[in-house]
């Protein structure tokens, strides 16, 4: 029996066996609404009633599909469609089902690029898939933000969680540049930072999941970072405290992102299912694939930038 206001937790399906296709990770969750379906007043009333009674389900990582679709998606839609006017390219490269690892560049001081990428996958993809983003511990340590992250299906950036989700047939998102990417200065825009030791490649090899390179153009200019107040960052326990032409000079007004025109491009998947079972132990192979993914993203960025007419016009 479910206590009042507490959701039922449904487990991810068991890990797939060799050769078995993992198609659905959660059983059963509410049917996903089509992207163009409007929420009615009666629908909102039913949503609130289910919240109060606990008559809704989340998976073991905390993903609450109904909350994400009813609350978060409508909040992000104006930002996606009207403020950044996002154009997507190559969405058909994202598989309709089964585990896959989406790897993207990272930028913009605040991780709005990750949110817009997740929205693009949900809204533009025919399967309206949820992107299970691997986030830094700072996200989950932040009040309110941590709870929203869990409800939207995010989890801590660690190998066990990534592999569990991939084996369960989920679409997992990773931003290997981490803080180095999202907090890099404006002078280094669109220059990919190091991808680390290739932990995401090892996870893909162990689960035979395809790797989908993703390039985001437009996010680099929303908060042009021209400085960093490091003593203040250490005091607040932040990776950096950015200085932009508008922040902190204009106070809260300076936190409004510039309305740049965005492009999100999904590249051709890089397959990992043709390697031996112990391929993840081959460090040279892992580093080689890591460089291949990084080079693919960098090339997509350069091509997209060459076609761009302007920062605000696209």
N, C-alpha and C positions, 0 to 999 in steps of 0.2 A: 504493500500500500504506500502511495506517495504522500509525503507530508505536504501540508498546505504551502503553496508557493515554491516548492522544490521540483525541479525538472527531473524527468526520468533519464538516466544515463544509459545509452545503448553502446555496446562495445564495437570497435572496429572489427571487421570480419577477420578470421584467422589468417595468418600469413599464408600466401599462396605457395604451393609446391612447385618444383621445377616444371616449367612448361605450362603451368596453369595460368589463365588470364584472370587478373583481378579487376572486376568491372565496377563494383559498388562497395564502398567502404562501410556504409552505415545502414542498419536495418531496423525498422523502416523509418524514414524521416518524412516530414511533410513534403508534398509534391511541390517542386519548385515552380514558381509562377513564371510565365513568359515575361520577357523584358518590357513589353508594352502594356501589361495588365495594370490597371489603376486600382489603388486601394480604396475601397468604399468605406463609408462611415460604419456600416454594419460589420465590415471586416475588421475595422479597428476595435470595435466593441468586443468582438469575439477574441481578438488578439489579447486585449487587456484581461478578459475573463480567463483565458488560458494561463496567462502569467500569474494571476492571483491564485488559481486553483492548482497550478503545477501540472496542468494537462498539456505538456509539451516535452519535446525530447532534445537532448544534446548528445554529442558523441563523447568519448572518453577524454578528448582534448578540449572539450568545452564548446565546440562549434554549435551554434544555435541558428539553423538556417532560417527559421521564421523571423527571428529578431533581425538578422542581417538583411533579409529581403524587405521587411516592413519598416524598419527604422534607419538602418545605415545606408542602404542603397538610395532611398529618396534624398537623404542628406548630401550624398556625394554627387548625385546626378547634376545639379546646377553647376558645380565646380567643374565636372567633366565636360558637360555639353556647352555651357555658356561662358565660363571664365577661361578655361584652357583650350576649349574647342578642339578636343582630342581627335585626331585621325588615326585609325589603326590600319596596319598593313600586315598581310600574311597570317591572319587569324586562323586560316585553315591549316596551318602548320601545328597548331595545338590539337592533340588527339582528342577525339570525342569521348573516349573512355580509357580507363587503365592508368597506371602510374606513369608519371613523367615529371622531369625536373626542369623548371624554367629558371634560367640564369640571366640576370640583367645587370646593366650598369646602374650606378647609384649616385645621386647628386641632389643639390637643392637646399642644403642646410637642414630642412625638415623633410622627413621621408614621405612627402606627398607623391613622389614618383611610384613608390610601392603601392600606395592606395589606388592611384589611378590605373596602374597595371592590373591590379586585382579587379577593379571595376570593369576594365575593358574585357577581361576574360569572362566575367560573369554576364555582362550586358551584350557584348558583340558576338560571343561564341554561340553557335546553335544549341550546344548542350548546357549553356548557362552554368558553367562549372565554377566551383569555389576554388580560389587559389589559396592553398594552405601555406602562408608565409612563415618563414623562419626568421624570428626577430631577436634582437639583442635583449639582454636581461633588463636594461634600462626601461624598455617599454613596459615590462610586466611589474617593475618596481614603482611605476608612476600611477598615482591614484586616478581612478576613472578610466584612463587610457588603457591600463592593464586589463581591466574587466572587459572593455570593448574589444580589445585585441583577442582575448580568449573567445568571446562570443562570436567573433567573425572568423574563427578557425585558426588563428595564429598560434604558434608554439615556439618554445625556446630553440635557438639555433644550436642544435646538437645532433650528432650522428644517429643515436638511437631513435629519436623522434622522427628524423627525416626518413630513415629506413622503414620504420613502422608505417608511416603514412604512404610511402611509395609502394610497399608490398600490399597495402590495402587498396591500391588502385587510385590514390589521390594525386591531384596535380599540386606539386610542391614548388614554392618560389624561394629563391635564395639570391642575395645580393653580396657577392664575395668581397667587394671593396670595403664593405662595412663603414665604420666612421671615417676612414680615409677617403672614401668616395663622397659621402653625403656632406662632409665638412671641408672639402678641398677648396682652396681659394679660387676666385673667379678667373685668375690668370691661367689656371690649370684645367679649365672647362673642357669637357669632352675628351680628356686624356685619361684613359683607364688607369687606375692604381693597381697595385699588386693584388693578385687573387689568392694569396696565401699558398698553402701546401696542397691544395686540391682536395680538401675533404669532401666537397660536394661531388667530385668525380668518383671518389671511392664509394660513396653512397649509391651513386647511379650504377656503378659496376656491380656492386653486391646485390642489387635488386633488378639488374638488367633493364633499367628504366632509360628511355631516350632523354637526351639533354636538348632543351630548346633555347637557343640563344635569343636574347631580347634586347633591343636598343631603344632607349627613350631620348628623344630630342625635344628640348623646350624647357625641361626642368632645371637645367643649369643656370638659367637667367632669372628665375623667380625671386631669388634672394642673392644678389651679387655680393659674395663675401669678399671684403677687402681687408679685413683684419680679424684678430682673435684676442680677446682679453683673457689670457691664460690664468692669471691669479683668481679672477672671478669664476672662471670655469672650475678650477680646483675647489674653490670655496663651496660652489653649488653642486660639486660632484658630477659635473657634466664633461663630456669629451671635448667640448669647445664652447666658447661663448662668442658668437659671431658678431662682427661689425659690418654693416652694409651701409649704403648711402642713406638709408632711411631708418635704420635701427642701430643703436638705441636713441638716436637723435629725435625721432618723431614719437617715441614711446610706443604704446599699443598700436597706433596707426602704422608704424613701421613693420609690424608683423604681417600685414596684408601682402600676400604674394603678388608679384607683377603678373598681369594677364597675358603671358606669352602664349604663342600658338604651339601646341604639342603634337608630336608624332610618336606613336609606339609601334615598332616593327618586330614581328616574330619571325625568326629565321628558320631555315630548314633543320629538322631534328638531327642530332648526332646520335647514332645508334650505339648502344653498349652491349647488346645481347649476343654479339658474335664472339665475345672474348671468353677465355677459360674461367672456370669457377673461382680460381684464386688470383685473377688478374689484378685485383685491388692491392695485392701485395707487391706488385711490380711498380716501384716508385717512379721509374723512368716512364712507364706507360701512363701513370697517373698525371705526372707533370706534363707529358706530351699532350694529353687530352685537355688538360687545363689550359695550356697555351693555345690549343686549337679553338677552344670555346672563347677565350679572351680575344684572340685575333678576329674571330667571326663577328663578335660584338663591335669591336673597334672599327672594322671595315664597314659594318652597317651604319655606324655613326657617321663616318666620313662620307659615305654615299648619300645619306639622308641630309647631311649638312650642305653638301654640294648642290642639292636640289632646292634648298630652302630659299625663299625669296626675301624673308626678313624675320626677325625675332618675334614680332607681334602679328605678322600677316601670314606666315607659314610658307 
